[in-house]
């Protein structure tokens, strides 16, 4: 498996993996599949500072995207520039195979180079696999928004998991 920066040509696979997560109501608050066109602006809003990485596997001599991780600006205000929100999505066929661990380890390792000091994950309270993944890397519960999401008439909690990477020198 290899992790690399995503390119626009990867967007169909990124959207396919994202849409596969919608029906199980564990990883996203979207209730209907998203279109490729609707994700173009999202993709282009990322930059060197807020990357999207894909993890690939060689299958029958062809590279296949099996998961992705993105950083995005947290809360959209300059004072939070050293904090990013982390999102991870794994193809159903590769869940519970260590793909998420590889992506999260990569994100944590790259954070100092990007001058990021805090990683934040917004995880539904019933998404036990993701909560375990983030906890295994030292993320702690920094917040709880009880019963904030309505998923098929079931109110779900949103847990804010956070990890302090470093205390960079503020200039």
C-alpha positions in Angstrom: 0.0 0.0 0.0 1.2 3.5 -0.8 0.0 6.9 0.4 0.2 9.9 -2.0 -1.3 13.3 -2.6 -4.7 13.0 -4.4 -5.1 14.4 -7.9 -8.3 15.4 -9.6 -8.3 12.2 -11.5 -8.7 10.4 -8.2 -12.0 12.2 -7.5 -14.3 9.5 -8.9 -12.8 6.9 -6.5 -12.9 9.3 -3.6 -16.6 10.0 -4.2 -17.3 6.3 -4.7 -15.7 5.5 -1.3 -17.5 8.4 0.4 -20.9 7.4 -1.1 -20.4 3.8 0.1 -20.2 5.2 3.7 -23.6 6.9 3.5 -26.0 4.0 3.9 -24.5 2.6 7.1 -25.0 6.0 8.8 -21.7 5.7 10.7 -19.2 8.1 9.1 -21.1 11.0 7.4 -24.1 13.2 8.0 -24.9 13.1 4.3 -28.1 11.1 3.8 -28.0 10.8 0.0 -25.1 10.1 -2.3 -23.1 13.0 -3.5 -22.2 13.7 -7.2 -18.8 14.0 -8.6 -19.7 17.5 -9.8 -20.7 18.5 -6.2 -17.3 17.5 -4.9 -15.2 19.4 -7.4 -15.3 22.6 -5.3 -14.5 20.6 -2.1 -11.5 19.0 -3.8 -10.2 22.3 -5.2 -10.6 24.0 -1.8 -7.7 21.7 -0.5 -4.2 22.8 -0.8 -0.7 21.9 0.3 -1.7 23.1 3.8 -5.0 21.2 3.7 -4.2 18.1 1.7 -6.2 15.1 0.5 -4.2 11.9 0.6 -5.2 8.6 -1.0 -4.0 5.2 -0.1 -3.6 2.7 -3.0 -3.2 -1.0 -3.4 -1.9 -2.8 -6.4 -4.6 -5.1 -7.7 -4.0 -7.1 -10.9 -1.1 -4.8 -11.8 -3.4 -1.7 -11.5 -3.3 0.9 -8.8 -6.6 1.0 -6.9 -7.6 3.7 -4.3 -8.8 1.9 -1.2 -9.2 4.9 1.1 -8.5 8.6 1.6 -7.9 11.2 4.3 -8.4 14.9 4.2 -7.5 17.9 6.3 -9.7 20.9 6.2 -9.7 24.2 7.9 -11.3 24.1 11.4 -14.0 26.6 12.0 -12.8 28.9 9.2 -11.3 31.6 11.4 -7.6 32.7 11.3 -7.0 32.0 15.0 -7.6 28.3 14.4 -5.1 28.1 11.6 -2.9 25.5 13.4 -5.9 23.2 13.9 -7.4 21.0 11.2 -10.3 18.7 11.0 -9.4 15.1 9.9 -11.8 13.0 7.8 -11.0 9.4 6.9 -13.0 7.1 4.5 -12.1 3.5 3.7 -13.5 1.3 0.9 -15.9 -1.3 2.5 -13.7 -4.1 1.1 -10.7 -2.8 3.0 -12.2 -1.8 6.4 -10.6 -3.4 9.5 -7.5 -4.2 7.5 -5.2 -1.4 8.9 -5.8 1.1 6.1 -7.2 3.7 8.5 -4.2 3.2 10.8 -1.8 3.8 7.9 -3.6 7.0 6.9 -3.9 8.4 10.4 -0.2 7.6 11.1 0.7 9.5 7.9 -1.4 12.5 8.8 0.1 12.7 12.3 3.6 12.4 10.9 3.0 15.1 8.3 1.3 17.6 10.7 4.5 19.3 12.0 5.7 19.9 8.4 2.4 21.7 7.7 2.7 23.7 11.0 -0.4 21.9 12.4 -0.5 21.6 16.1 -4.0 20.1 16.7 -6.0 17.4 14.8 -9.7 17.2 15.4 -12.0 14.4 14.3 -15.8 14.7 14.4 -17.1 11.2 15.0 -20.6 9.9 15.6 -20.9 8.4 19.1 -22.1 5.1 17.6 -19.1 4.8 15.3 -17.1 2.5 17.6 -14.5 1.5 15.0 -13.5 5.1 14.3 -13.5 6.0 18.0 -11.2 3.1 18.7 -8.9 4.1 15.8 -8.5 7.6 16.9 -8.1 6.6 20.6 -5.4 4.2 19.6 -3.3 7.2 18.3 -3.8 9.1 21.6 -6.8 11.2 20.5 -8.9 12.2 23.5 -12.5 13.3 23.7 -12.5 17.1 23.6 -16.2 17.6 23.3 -19.6 16.0 23.0 -22.6 17.3 21.1 -25.4 15.1 22.4 -28.2 14.0 20.0 -27.2 16.6 17.4 -27.7 14.4 14.3 -30.9 13.0 13.0 -30.0 9.8 11.2 -33.2 8.1 10.0 -35.2 9.4 13.0 -32.5 8.3 15.4 -30.8 11.2 17.3 -27.0 10.6 17.4 -24.2 12.1 19.4 -21.2 13.8 17.8 -18.0 13.3 19.7 -15.1 15.7 19.1 -11.8 13.8 19.3 -8.6 15.8 19.5 -4.9 15.3 19.5 -2.3 17.9 20.4 0.7 17.4 18.0 3.1 20.0 19.2 3.4 23.5 20.6 5.0 25.4 17.7 6.7 28.7 18.2 4.1 31.4 17.4 5.5 34.2 15.3 
